[in-house]
């Protein structure tokens, strides 16, 4: 493994050092894209309205500085400007010639109304890379609709795959906005690729993704169609689903039609799941017959045949036997502590882990030993421990030393870089066109 170079916290040193990104974003997907580019060394300038990104105020104890906002916007500088005021638009357009990349996740139609669409901006910077994130894509009957993660989870089928519903039988979303985060990562990958293309050809370009596209991408094996498997499994199930929907079946009933519980047995039923130990919960992640054989060895299981070549997962006897073994393993796992089980499984190379809570992970020994947690100092909230970059690199270290910007913290600085004088910035601030943190 290559030795990871020491990062100088006083200057960007990632592979995108020297690249300037203008981020028109709010909520999650766009901010996550900018966050990843900032961790790669780019100077990311987040554009906010005078009231601030709405996620600044979600679940916060310090007004305007929520963890939700800070987590997705660290590493950036902030520019607060009213784009509905022509003076604000003019100030921002003065910055565009120095910008390499624009990230946009405003609702379809809004960039055009603001004069911040691709065609308008590339007139000022011909080799501009412009990355758009939408809810449903850019063609088709839903292209102009607004989107959010919960809507994308529903439309793409992700919500049904997760099979969660509340006490009233209503579908529940996956606990984190997975379509948003996936879209942000995809855009960061696309931007880096577009920068490489521009380096070779001098050509900028437009790129895009959507929450729906990423929802489908994450379940590609389920969405895909192929004639053999579909005829045997998918087609009868979809027909049964449509019949149940026509009869007014409730959501839990539809889930039972799609994936009937207890109808199939497999090694994953026993060895790819969580079990309660004496003092917590242990998850087993056995993907191979060898791993599963080692679990049987540790637990003292004899006569469990789910890995046999002739094991019939649909045979009622197999299902019944698997259920008996599941109950037996549950009892066995309660006999020892989490630490004892993890030591035993680690000794034979079985993937296993304690089920932790995310609130504990900033102090996790492994996460800290591998540099996954960074210590920063925020202008308003003080010292903080944050999740670091998604990827590490040996020659061009990743991770930004900047915390999330306080509202208006860098407005004057950025506008001066765009060529505005101190007097002009002050005049805009006094008129309420921009917001400057005093």
Secondary structure, DSSP 8 states (H G I E B T S, - for coil): --------TTS--STTTT-EEEEE--TTHHHHHHHHHHHTT-EEEEEE-TT--GGGGSS-SSTT--HHHHHHHTTEEEEEE-TTSHHHHHHHHHHHTT-SEEEE-S-TTHHHHHT-SHHHHHTT-TT-EEEEEESS-SSSTTTTS---HHHHHHHHSHHHHHT-B-TTS-B---SS-HHHHHHHHHHHHHHHHHHHHHHHH---EEEEEEHHHHHHHTTHHHH---HHHIIIIIHHHHHHHHHHHHTT--HHHHHHHHS-TTS---HHHHHEEEEE-SSSEEEEE--SHHHHHHHHHHHT--S--TTSTT--TT-HHHHHHHHHHHHHHHHHHTTS-HHHHHHHHHHTT--EEE---GGGGGG-HHHHHTT-EEEEEETTTEEEEEE--S---SSS----S-----TTTTHHHHHHHTT--HHHHHHHHHTTSEE---
